[in-house]
Amino acid sequence: MPINQIETNLEALTNTIAYIEKNGGNPDTLKELKEERNRLLTELNVF
């Protein structure tokens, strides 16, 4: 996957996580989103 696409997905995930944390949501979904965000950060060698 191109770096720009990964960064775009990372940004979208981060915004979605922030929204769910602020407004409440399913904890299982939040956990899955955070795991995906961590995977993308690892793929970008940031985390």
mmCIF entry with sequence, helices, sheets and N, C-alpha, C, O atoms, coordinates in Angstrom:
data_MODEL
# 
_entry.id   MODEL 
# 
_entity.id                         1 
_entity.type                       polymer 
_entity.pdbx_number_of_molecules   1 
# 
_entity_poly.entity_id                      1 
_entity_poly.type                           'polypeptide(L)' 
_entity_poly.nstd_linkage                   no 
_entity_poly.nstd_monomer                   no 
_entity_poly.pdbx_seq_one_letter_code       MPINQIETNLEALTNTIAYIEKNGGNPDTLKELKEERNRLLTELNVF 
_entity_poly.pdbx_seq_one_letter_code_can   MPINQIETNLEALTNTIAYIEKNGGNPDTLKELKEERNRLLTELNVF 
_entity_poly.pdbx_strand_id                 A 
# 
loop_
_entity_poly_seq.entity_id 
_entity_poly_seq.num 
_entity_poly_seq.mon_id 
_entity_poly_seq.hetero 
1 1  MET n 
1 2  PRO n 
1 3  ILE n 
1 4  ASN n 
1 5  GLN n 
1 6  ILE n 
1 7  GLU n 
1 8  THR n 
1 9  ASN n 
1 10 LEU n 
1 11 GLU n 
1 12 ALA n 
1 13 LEU n 
1 14 THR n 
1 15 ASN n 
1 16 THR n 
1 17 ILE n 
1 18 ALA n 
1 19 TYR n 
1 20 ILE n 
1 21 GLU n 
1 22 LYS n 
1 23 ASN n 
1 24 GLY n 
1 25 GLY n 
1 26 ASN n 
1 27 PRO n 
1 28 ASP n 
1 29 THR n 
1 30 LEU n 
1 31 LYS n 
1 32 GLU n 
1 33 LEU n 
1 34 LYS n 
1 35 GLU n 
1 36 GLU n 
1 37 ARG n 
1 38 ASN n 
1 39 ARG n 
1 40 LEU n 
1 41 LEU n 
1 42 THR n 
1 43 GLU n 
1 44 LEU n 
1 45 ASN n 
1 46 VAL n 
1 47 PHE n 
# 
_struct_asym.id          A 
_struct_asym.entity_id   1 
# 
loop_
_struct_conf.conf_type_id 
_struct_conf.id 
_struct_conf.pdbx_PDB_helix_id 
_struct_conf.beg_label_comp_id 
_struct_conf.beg_label_asym_id 
_struct_conf.beg_label_seq_id 
_struct_conf.pdbx_beg_PDB_ins_code 
_struct_conf.end_label_comp_id 
_struct_conf.end_label_asym_id 
_struct_conf.end_label_seq_id 
_struct_conf.pdbx_end_PDB_ins_code 
_struct_conf.beg_auth_comp_id 
_struct_conf.beg_auth_asym_id 
_struct_conf.beg_auth_seq_id 
_struct_conf.end_auth_comp_id 
_struct_conf.end_auth_asym_id 
_struct_conf.end_auth_seq_id 
_struct_conf.pdbx_PDB_helix_class 
_struct_conf.details 
_struct_conf.pdbx_PDB_helix_length 
HELX_P HELX_P1 AA1 ILE A 3  ? ASN A 23 ? ILE A 3  ASN A 23 1 ? 21 
HELX_P HELX_P2 AA2 PRO A 27 ? GLU A 43 ? PRO A 27 GLU A 43 1 ? 17 
# 
_struct_conf_type.id          HELX_P 
_struct_conf_type.criteria    ? 
_struct_conf_type.reference   ? 
# 
loop_
_atom_site.group_PDB 
_atom_site.id 
_atom_site.type_symbol 
_atom_site.label_atom_id 
_atom_site.label_alt_id 
_atom_site.label_comp_id 
_atom_site.label_asym_id 
_atom_site.label_entity_id 
_atom_site.label_seq_id 
_atom_site.pdbx_PDB_ins_code 
_atom_site.Cartn_x 
_atom_site.Cartn_y 
_atom_site.Cartn_z 
_atom_site.occupancy 
_atom_site.B_iso_or_equiv 
_atom_site.pdbx_formal_charge 
_atom_site.auth_seq_id 
_atom_site.auth_comp_id 
_atom_site.auth_asym_id 
_atom_site.auth_atom_id 
_atom_site.pdbx_PDB_model_num 
ATOM 1   N N  . MET A 1 1  ? 0.859   -1.175 0.000  1.00 0.00 ? 1  MET A N  1 
ATOM 2   C CA . MET A 1 1  ? 0.000   0.000  0.000  1.00 0.00 ? 1  MET A CA 1 
ATOM 3   C C  . MET A 1 1  ? 0.907   1.241  0.000  1.00 0.00 ? 1  MET A C  1 
ATOM 4   O O  . MET A 1 1  ? 1.892   1.276  0.738  1.00 0.00 ? 1  MET A O  1 
ATOM 5   N N  . PRO A 1 2  ? 0.598   2.236  -0.798 1.00 0.00 ? 2  PRO A N  1 
ATOM 6   C CA . PRO A 1 2  ? 1.403   3.449  -0.836 1.00 0.00 ? 2  PRO A CA 1 
ATOM 7   C C  . PRO A 1 2  ? 1.378   4.177  0.512  1.00 0.00 ? 2  PRO A C  1 
ATOM 8   O O  . PRO A 1 2  ? 0.388   4.127  1.243  1.00 0.00 ? 2  PRO A O  1 
ATOM 9   N N  . ILE A 1 3  ? 2.469   4.843  0.819  1.00 0.00 ? 3  ILE A N  1 
ATOM 10  C CA . ILE A 1 3  ? 2.590   5.558  2.084  1.00 0.00 ? 3  ILE A CA 1 
ATOM 11  C C  . ILE A 1 3  ? 1.454   6.567  2.260  1.00 0.00 ? 3  ILE A C  1 
ATOM 12  O O  . ILE A 1 3  ? 0.884   6.664  3.347  1.00 0.00 ? 3  ILE A O  1 
ATOM 13  N N  . ASN A 1 4  ? 1.122   7.307  1.224  1.00 0.00 ? 4  ASN A N  1 
ATOM 14  C CA . ASN A 1 4  ? 0.056   8.312  1.349  1.00 0.00 ? 4  ASN A CA 1 
ATOM 15  C C  . ASN A 1 4  ? -1.277  7.680  1.713  1.00 0.00 ? 4  ASN A C  1 
ATOM 16  O O  . ASN A 1 4  ? -2.050  8.266  2.472  1.00 0.00 ? 4  ASN A O  1 
ATOM 17  N N  . GLN A 1 5  ? -1.557  6.500  1.188  1.00 0.00 ? 5  GLN A N  1 
ATOM 18  C CA . GLN A 1 5  ? -2.809  5.816  1.513  1.00 0.00 ? 5  GLN A CA 1 
ATOM 19  C C  . GLN A 1 5  ? -2.797  5.367  2.973  1.00 0.00 ? 5  GLN A C  1 
ATOM 20  O O  . GLN A 1 5  ? -3.812  5.463  3.664  1.00 0.00 ? 5  GLN A O  1 
ATOM 21  N N  . ILE A 1 6  ? -1.656  4.881  3.436  1.00 0.00 ? 6  ILE A N  1 
ATOM 22  C CA . ILE A 1 6  ? -1.541  4.458  4.832  1.00 0.00 ? 6  ILE A CA 1 
ATOM 23  C C  . ILE A 1 6  ? -1.741  5.655  5.751  1.00 0.00 ? 6  ILE A C  1 
ATOM 24  O O  . ILE A 1 6  ? -2.446  5.565  6.756  1.00 0.00 ? 6  ILE A O  1 
ATOM 25  N N  . GLU A 1 7  ? -1.116  6.775  5.402  1.00 0.00 ? 7  GLU A N  1 
ATOM 26  C CA . GLU A 1 7  ? -1.267  7.983  6.216  1.00 0.00 ? 7  GLU A CA 1 
ATOM 27  C C  . GLU A 1 7  ? -2.710  8.480  6.222  1.00 0.00 ? 7  GLU A C  1 
ATOM 28  O O  . GLU A 1 7  ? -3.200  8.954  7.247  1.00 0.00 ? 7  GLU A O  1 
ATOM 29  N N  . THR A 1 8  ? -3.380  8.374  5.096  1.00 0.00 ? 8  THR A N  1 
ATOM 30  C CA . THR A 1 8  ? -4.788  8.774  5.015  1.00 0.00 ? 8  THR A CA 1 
ATOM 31  C C  . THR A 1 8  ? -5.641  7.881  5.914  1.00 0.00 ? 8  THR A C  1 
ATOM 32  O O  . THR A 1 8  ? -6.505  8.367  6.644  1.00 0.00 ? 8  THR A O  1 
ATOM 33  N N  . ASN A 1 9  ? -5.394  6.581  5.854  1.00 0.00 ? 9  ASN A N  1 
ATOM 34  C CA . ASN A 1 9  ? -6.135  5.640  6.709  1.00 0.00 ? 9  ASN A CA 1 
ATOM 35  C C  . ASN A 1 9  ? -5.834  5.902  8.182  1.00 0.00 ? 9  ASN A C  1 
ATOM 36  O O  . ASN A 1 9  ? -6.731  5.832  9.022  1.00 0.00 ? 9  ASN A O  1 
ATOM 37  N N  . LEU A 1 10 ? -4.579  6.202  8.495  1.00 0.00 ? 10 LEU A N  1 
ATOM 38  C CA . LEU A 1 10 ? -4.187  6.486  9.868  1.00 0.00 ? 10 LEU A CA 1 
ATOM 39  C C  . LEU A 1 10 ? -4.912  7.725  10.388 1.00 0.00 ? 10 LEU A C  1 
ATOM 40  O O  . LEU A 1 10 ? -5.395  7.743  11.519 1.00 0.00 ? 10 LEU A O  1 
ATOM 41  N N  . GLU A 1 11 ? -4.981  8.741  9.565  1.00 0.00 ? 11 GLU A N  1 
ATOM 42  C CA . GLU A 1 11 ? -5.682  9.967  9.957  1.00 0.00 ? 11 GLU A CA 1 
ATOM 43  C C  . GLU A 1 11 ? -7.167  9.697  10.200 1.00 0.00 ? 11 GLU A C  1 
ATOM 44  O O  . GLU A 1 11 ? -7.736  10.174 11.182 1.00 0.00 ? 11 GLU A O  1 
ATOM 45  N N  . ALA A 1 12 ? -7.782  8.944  9.320  1.00 0.00 ? 12 ALA A N  1 
ATOM 46  C CA . ALA A 1 12 ? -9.205  8.620  9.470  1.00 0.00 ? 12 ALA A CA 1 
ATOM 47  C C  . ALA A 1 12 ? -9.453  7.806  10.736 1.00 0.00 ? 12 ALA A C  1 
ATOM 48  O O  . ALA A 1 12 ? -10.413 8.059  11.464 1.00 0.00 ? 12 ALA A O  1 
ATOM 49  N N  . LEU A 1 13 ? -8.587  6.830  10.996 1.00 0.00 ? 13 LEU A N  1 
ATOM 50  C CA . LEU A 1 13 ? -8.732  6.019  12.208 1.00 0.00 ? 13 LEU A CA 1 
ATOM 51  C C  . LEU A 1 13 ? -8.585  6.874  13.454 1.00 0.00 ? 13 LEU A C  1 
ATOM 52  O O  . LEU A 1 13 ? -9.355  6.729  14.404 1.00 0.00 ? 13 LEU A O  1 
ATOM 53  N N  . THR A 1 14 ? -7.601  7.765  13.456 1.00 0.00 ? 14 THR A N  1 
ATOM 54  C CA . THR A 1 14 ? -7.366  8.622  14.618 1.00 0.00 ? 14 THR A CA 1 
ATOM 55  C C  . THR A 1 14 ? -8.575  9.526  14.874 1.00 0.00 ? 14 THR A C  1 
ATOM 56  O O  . THR A 1 14 ? -8.991  9.701  16.019 1.00 0.00 ? 14 THR A O  1 
ATOM 57  N N  . ASN A 1 15 ? -9.128  10.090 13.820 1.00 0.00 ? 15 ASN A N  1 
ATOM 58  C CA . ASN A 1 15 ? -10.317 10.941 13.978 1.00 0.00 ? 15 ASN A CA 1 
ATOM 59  C C  . ASN A 1 15 ? -11.511 10.145 14.481 1.00 0.00 ? 15 ASN A C  1 
ATOM 60  O O  . ASN A 1 15 ? -12.268 10.623 15.325 1.00 0.00 ? 15 ASN A O  1 
ATOM 61  N N  . THR A 1 16 ? -11.679 8.940  13.970 1.00 0.00 ? 16 THR A N  1 
ATOM 62  C CA . THR A 1 16 ? -12.791 8.093  14.395 1.00 0.00 ? 16 THR A CA 1 
ATOM 63  C C  . THR A 1 16 ? -12.636 7.692  15.860 1.00 0.00 ? 16 THR A C  1 
ATOM 64  O O  . THR A 1 16 ? -13.606 7.699  16.617 1.00 0.00 ? 16 THR A O  1 
ATOM 65  N N  . ILE A 1 17 ? -11.422 7.344  16.251 1.00 0.00 ? 17 ILE A N  1 
ATOM 66  C CA . ILE A 1 17 ? -11.160 6.971  17.651 1.00 0.00 ? 17 ILE A CA 1 
ATOM 67  C C  . ILE A 1 17 ? -11.474 8.152  18.569 1.00 0.00 ? 17 ILE A C  1 
ATOM 68  O O  . ILE A 1 17 ? -12.120 7.979  19.603 1.00 0.00 ? 17 ILE A O  1 
ATOM 69  N N  . ALA A 1 18 ? -11.022 9.341  18.200 1.00 0.00 ? 18 ALA A N  1 
ATOM 70  C CA . ALA A 1 18 ? -11.285 10.533 19.011 1.00 0.00 ? 18 ALA A CA 1 
ATOM 71  C C  . ALA A 1 18 ? -12.783 10.788 19.138 1.00 0.00 ? 18 ALA A C  1 
ATOM 72  O O  . ALA A 1 18 ? -13.268 11.120 20.220 1.00 0.00 ? 18 ALA A O  1 
ATOM 73  N N  . TYR A 1 19 ? -13.513 10.634 18.040 1.00 0.00 ? 19 TYR A N  1 
ATOM 74  C CA . TYR A 1 19 ? -14.957 10.842 18.064 1.00 0.00 ? 19 TYR A CA 1 
ATOM 75  C C  . TYR A 1 19 ? -15.644 9.842  18.995 1.00 0.00 ? 19 TYR A C  1 
ATOM 76  O O  . TYR A 1 19 ? -16.502 10.213 19.797 1.00 0.00 ? 19 TYR A O  1 
ATOM 77  N N  . ILE A 1 20 ? -15.256 8.576  18.879 1.00 0.00 ? 20 ILE A N  1 
ATOM 78  C CA . ILE A 1 20 ? -15.882 7.536  19.715 1.00 0.00 ? 20 ILE A CA 1 
ATOM 79  C C  . ILE A 1 20 ? -15.558 7.761  21.188 1.00 0.00 ? 20 ILE A C  1 
ATOM 80  O O  . ILE A 1 20 ? -16.422 7.594  22.049 1.00 0.00 ? 20 ILE A O  1 
ATOM 81  N N  . GLU A 1 21 ? -14.304 8.142  21.480 1.00 0.00 ? 21 GLU A N  1 
ATOM 82  C CA . GLU A 1 21 ? -13.935 8.390  22.870 1.00 0.00 ? 21 GLU A CA 1 
ATOM 83  C C  . GLU A 1 21 ? -14.700 9.583  23.438 1.00 0.00 ? 21 GLU A C  1 
ATOM 84  O O  . GLU A 1 21 ? -15.087 9.569  24.607 1.00 0.00 ? 21 GLU A O  1 
ATOM 85  N N  . LYS A 1 22 ? -14.919 10.605 22.631 1.00 0.00 ? 22 LYS A N  1 
ATOM 86  C CA . LYS A 1 22 ? -15.613 11.804 23.092 1.00 0.00 ? 22 LYS A CA 1 
ATOM 87  C C  . LYS A 1 22 ? -17.109 11.560 23.285 1.00 0.00 ? 22 LYS A C  1 
ATOM 88  O O  . LYS A 1 22 ? -17.695 12.018 24.265 1.00 0.00 ? 22 LYS A O  1 
ATOM 89  N N  . ASN A 1 23 ? -17.718 10.843 22.357 1.00 0.00 ? 23 ASN A N  1 
ATOM 90  C CA . ASN A 1 23 ? -19.172 10.682 22.361 1.00 0.00 ? 23 ASN A CA 1 
ATOM 91  C C  . ASN A 1 23 ? -19.652 9.342  22.884 1.00 0.00 ? 23 ASN A C  1 
ATOM 92  O O  . ASN A 1 23 ? -20.856 9.094  22.939 1.00 0.00 ? 23 ASN A O  1 
ATOM 93  N N  . GLY A 1 24 ? -18.739 8.487  23.265 1.00 0.00 ? 24 GLY A N  1 
ATOM 94  C CA . GLY A 1 24 ? -19.124 7.172  23.743 1.00 0.00 ? 24 GLY A CA 1 
ATOM 95  C C  . GLY A 1 24 ? -19.427 6.260  22.578 1.00 0.00 ? 24 GLY A C  1 
ATOM 96  O O  . GLY A 1 24 ? -19.906 6.696  21.532 1.00 0.00 ? 24 GLY A O  1 
ATOM 97  N N  . GLY A 1 25 ? -19.147 5.020  22.770 1.00 0.00 ? 25 GLY A N  1 
ATOM 98  C CA . GLY A 1 25 ? -19.387 4.050  21.705 1.00 0.00 ? 25 GLY A CA 1 
ATOM 99  C C  . GLY A 1 25 ? -19.058 2.662  22.201 1.00 0.00 ? 25 GLY A C  1 
ATOM 100 O O  . GLY A 1 25 ? -18.778 2.454  23.382 1.00 0.00 ? 25 GLY A O  1 
ATOM 101 N N  . ASN A 1 26 ? -19.096 1.732  21.300 1.00 0.00 ? 26 ASN A N  1 
ATOM 102 C CA . ASN A 1 26 ? -18.835 0.344  21.625 1.00 0.00 ? 26 ASN A CA 1 
ATOM 103 C C  . ASN A 1 26 ? -17.358 0.158  21.970 1.00 0.00 ? 26 ASN A C  1 
ATOM 104 O O  . ASN A 1 26 ? -16.496 0.427  21.134 1.00 0.00 ? 26 ASN A O  1 
ATOM 105 N N  . PRO A 1 27 ? -17.047 -0.301 23.199 1.00 0.00 ? 27 PRO A N  1 
ATOM 106 C CA . PRO A 1 27 ? -15.647 -0.492 23.595 1.00 0.00 ? 27 PRO A CA 1 
ATOM 107 C C  . PRO A 1 27 ? -14.917 -1.517 22.722 1.00 0.00 ? 27 PRO A C  1 
ATOM 108 O O  . PRO A 1 27 ? -13.712 -1.392 22.500 1.00 0.00 ? 27 PRO A O  1 
ATOM 109 N N  . ASP A 1 28 ? -15.626 -2.512 22.234 1.00 0.00 ? 28 ASP A N  1 
ATOM 110 C CA . ASP A 1 28 ? -14.994 -3.520 21.375 1.00 0.00 ? 28 ASP A CA 1 
ATOM 111 C C  . ASP A 1 28 ? -14.557 -2.905 20.052 1.00 0.00 ? 28 ASP A C  1 
ATOM 112 O O  . ASP A 1 28 ? -13.471 -3.196 19.552 1.00 0.00 ? 28 ASP A O  1 
ATOM 113 N N  . THR A 1 29 ? -15.403 -2.059 19.492 1.00 0.00 ? 29 THR A N  1 
ATOM 114 C CA . THR A 1 29 ? -15.065 -1.371 18.253 1.00 0.00 ? 29 THR A CA 1 
ATOM 115 C C  . THR A 1 29 ? -13.875 -0.453 18.475 1.00 0.00 ? 29 THR A C  1 
ATOM 116 O O  . THR A 1 29 ? -12.970 -0.395 17.642 1.00 0.00 ? 29 THR A O  1 
ATOM 117 N N  . LEU A 1 30 ? -13.868 0.256  19.578 1.00 0.00 ? 30 LEU A N  1 
ATOM 118 C CA . LEU A 1 30 ? -12.770 1.159  19.907 1.00 0.00 ? 30 LEU A CA 1 
ATOM 119 C C  . LEU A 1 30 ? -11.460 0.386  20.023 1.00 0.00 ? 30 LEU A C  1 
ATOM 120 O O  . LEU A 1 30 ? -10.422 0.838  19.540 1.00 0.00 ? 30 LEU A O  1 
ATOM 121 N N  . LYS A 1 31 ? -11.511 -0.762 20.655 1.00 0.00 ? 31 LYS A N  1 
ATOM 122 C CA . LYS A 1 31 ? -10.311 -1.596 20.798 1.00 0.00 ? 31 LYS A CA 1 
ATOM 123 C C  . LYS A 1 31 ? -9.795  -2.044 19.430 1.00 0.00 ? 31 LYS A C  1 
ATOM 124 O O  . LYS A 1 31 ? -8.593  -1.991 19.169 1.00 0.00 ? 31 LYS A O  1 
ATOM 125 N N  . GLU A 1 32 ? -10.697 -2.479 18.566 1.00 0.00 ? 32 GLU A N  1 
ATOM 126 C CA . GLU A 1 32 ? -10.300 -2.921 17.220 1.00 0.00 ? 32 GLU A CA 1 
ATOM 127 C C  . GLU A 1 32 ? -9.684  -1.775 16.416 1.00 0.00 ? 32 GLU A C  1 
ATOM 128 O O  . GLU A 1 32 ? -8.701  -1.972 15.703 1.00 0.00 ? 32 GLU A O  1 
ATOM 129 N N  . LEU A 1 33 ? -10.264 -0.582 16.533 1.00 0.00 ? 33 LEU A N  1 
ATOM 130 C CA . LEU A 1 33 ? -9.726  0.572  15.819 1.00 0.00 ? 33 LEU A CA 1 
ATOM 131 C C  . LEU A 1 33 ? -8.330  0.930  16.318 1.00 0.00 ? 33 LEU A C  1 
ATOM 132 O O  . LEU A 1 33 ? -7.448  1.262  15.527 1.00 0.00 ? 33 LEU A O  1 
ATOM 133 N N  . LYS A 1 34 ? -8.134  0.863  17.626 1.00 0.00 ? 34 LYS A N  1 
ATOM 134 C CA . LYS A 1 34 ? -6.812  1.160  18.190 1.00 0.00 ? 34 LYS A CA 1 
ATOM 135 C C  . LYS A 1 34 ? -5.782  0.131  17.754 1.00 0.00 ? 34 LYS A C  1 
ATOM 136 O O  . LYS A 1 34 ? -4.630  0.478  17.495 1.00 0.00 ? 34 LYS A O  1 
ATOM 137 N N  . GLU A 1 35 ? -6.186  -1.131 17.672 1.00 0.00 ? 35 GLU A N  1 
ATOM 138 C CA . GLU A 1 35 ? -5.273  -2.172 17.200 1.00 0.00 ? 35 GLU A CA 1 
ATOM 139 C C  . GLU A 1 35 ? -4.884  -1.927 15.745 1.00 0.00 ? 35 GLU A C  1 
ATOM 140 O O  . GLU A 1 35 ? -3.722  -2.101 15.377 1.00 0.00 ? 35 GLU A O  1 
ATOM 141 N N  . GLU A 1 36 ? -5.839  -1.528 14.921 1.00 0.00 ? 36 GLU A N  1 
ATOM 142 C CA . GLU A 1 36 ? -5.559  -1.228 13.516 1.00 0.00 ? 36 GLU A CA 1 
ATOM 143 C C  . GLU A 1 36 ? -4.646  -0.008 13.406 1.00 0.00 ? 36 GLU A C  1 
ATOM 144 O O  . GLU A 1 36 ? -3.730  0.014  12.584 1.00 0.00 ? 36 GLU A O  1 
ATOM 145 N N  . ARG A 1 37 ? -4.897  0.998  14.231 1.00 0.00 ? 37 ARG A N  1 
ATOM 146 C CA . ARG A 1 37 ? -4.035  2.184  14.227 1.00 0.00 ? 37 ARG A CA 1 
ATOM 147 C C  . ARG A 1 37 ? -2.599  1.804  14.602 1.00 0.00 ? 37 ARG A C  1 
ATOM 148 O O  . ARG A 1 37 ? -1.649  2.273  13.976 1.00 0.00 ? 37 ARG A O  1 
ATOM 149 N N  . ASN A 1 38 ? -2.446  0.969  15.608 1.00 0.00 ? 38 ASN A N  1 
ATOM 150 C CA . ASN A 1 38 ? -1.109  0.529  16.012 1.00 0.00 ? 38 ASN A CA 1 
ATOM 151 C C  . ASN A 1 38 ? -0.434  -0.269 14.899 1.00 0.00 ? 38 ASN A C  1 
ATOM 152 O O  . ASN A 1 38 ? 0.776   -0.158 14.704 1.00 0.00 ? 38 ASN A O  1 
ATOM 153 N N  . ARG A 1 39 ? -1.202  -1.066 14.174 1.00 0.00 ? 39 ARG A N  1 
ATOM 154 C CA . ARG A 1 39 ? -0.642  -1.836 13.064 1.00 0.00 ? 39 ARG A CA 1 
ATOM 155 C C  . ARG A 1 39 ? -0.121  -0.894 11.974 1.00 0.00 ? 39 ARG A C  1 
ATOM 156 O O  . ARG A 1 39 ? 0.962   -1.106 11.429 1.00 0.00 ? 39 ARG A O  1 
ATOM 157 N N  . LEU A 1 40 ? -0.890  0.136  11.665 1.00 0.00 ? 40 LEU A N  1 
ATOM 158 C CA . LEU A 1 40 ? -0.466  1.101  10.648 1.00 0.00 ? 40 LEU A CA 1 
ATOM 159 C C  . LEU A 1 40 ? 0.763   1.879  11.106 1.00 0.00 ? 40 LEU A C  1 
ATOM 160 O O  . LEU A 1 40 ? 1.667   2.141  10.312 1.00 0.00 ? 40 LEU A O  1 
ATOM 161 N N  . LEU A 1 41 ? 0.797   2.248  12.385 1.00 0.00 ? 41 LEU A N  1 
ATOM 162 C CA . LEU A 1 41 ? 1.973   2.948  12.907 1.00 0.00 ? 41 LEU A CA 1 
ATOM 163 C C  . LEU A 1 41 ? 3.210   2.069  12.822 1.00 0.00 ? 41 LEU A C  1 
ATOM 164 O O  . LEU A 1 41 ? 4.295   2.556  12.506 1.00 0.00 ? 41 LEU A O  1 
ATOM 165 N N  . THR A 1 42 ? 3.058   0.796  13.098 1.00 0.00 ? 42 THR A N  1 
ATOM 166 C CA . THR A 1 42 ? 4.172   -0.138 12.995 1.00 0.00 ? 42 THR A CA 1 
ATOM 167 C C  . THR A 1 42 ? 4.615   -0.270 11.548 1.00 0.00 ? 42 THR A C  1 
ATOM 168 O O  . THR A 1 42 ? 5.812   -0.321 11.265 1.00 0.00 ? 42 THR A O  1 
ATOM 169 N N  . GLU A 1 43 ? 3.666   -0.325 10.639 1.00 0.00 ? 43 GLU A N  1 
ATOM 170 C CA . GLU A 1 43 ? 3.982   -0.433 9.212  1.00 0.00 ? 43 GLU A CA 1 
ATOM 171 C C  . GLU A 1 43 ? 4.741   0.787  8.715  1.00 0.00 ? 43 GLU A C  1 
ATOM 172 O O  . GLU A 1 43 ? 5.576   0.684  7.817  1.00 0.00 ? 43 GLU A O  1 
ATOM 173 N N  . LEU A 1 44 ? 4.451   1.933  9.300  1.00 0.00 ? 44 LEU A N  1 
ATOM 174 C CA . LEU A 1 44 ? 5.146   3.170  8.932  1.00 0.00 ? 44 LEU A CA 1 
ATOM 175 C C  . LEU A 1 44 ? 6.451   3.358  9.725  1.00 0.00 ? 44 LEU A C  1 
ATOM 176 O O  . LEU A 1 44 ? 7.151   4.355  9.551  1.00 0.00 ? 44 LEU A O  1 
ATOM 177 N N  . ASN A 1 45 ? 6.761   2.406  10.582 1.00 0.00 ? 45 ASN A N  1 
ATOM 178 C CA . ASN A 1 45 ? 7.949   2.458  11.454 1.00 0.00 ? 45 ASN A CA 1 
ATOM 179 C C  . ASN A 1 45 ? 7.925   3.670  12.377 1.00 0.00 ? 45 ASN A C  1 
ATOM 180 O O  . ASN A 1 45 ? 8.963   4.271  12.659 1.00 0.00 ? 45 ASN A O  1 
ATOM 181 N N  . VAL A 1 46 ? 6.732   4.021  12.843 1.00 0.00 ? 46 VAL A N  1 
ATOM 182 C CA . VAL A 1 46 ? 6.584   5.138  13.770 1.00 0.00 ? 46 VAL A CA 1 
ATOM 183 C C  . VAL A 1 46 ? 6.409   4.619  15.193 1.00 0.00 ? 46 VAL A C  1 
ATOM 184 O O  . VAL A 1 46 ? 6.774   5.294  16.155 1.00 0.00 ? 46 VAL A O  1 
ATOM 185 N N  . PHE A 1 47 ? 5.863   3.444  15.320 1.00 0.00 ? 47 PHE A N  1 
ATOM 186 C CA . PHE A 1 47 ? 5.507   2.899  16.633 1.00 0.00 ? 47 PHE A CA 1 
ATOM 187 C C  . PHE A 1 47 ? 6.263   1.636  16.876 1.00 0.00 ? 47 PHE A C  1 
ATOM 188 O O  . PHE A 1 47 ? 6.108   1.016  17.928 1.00 0.00 ? 47 PHE A O  1 
# 
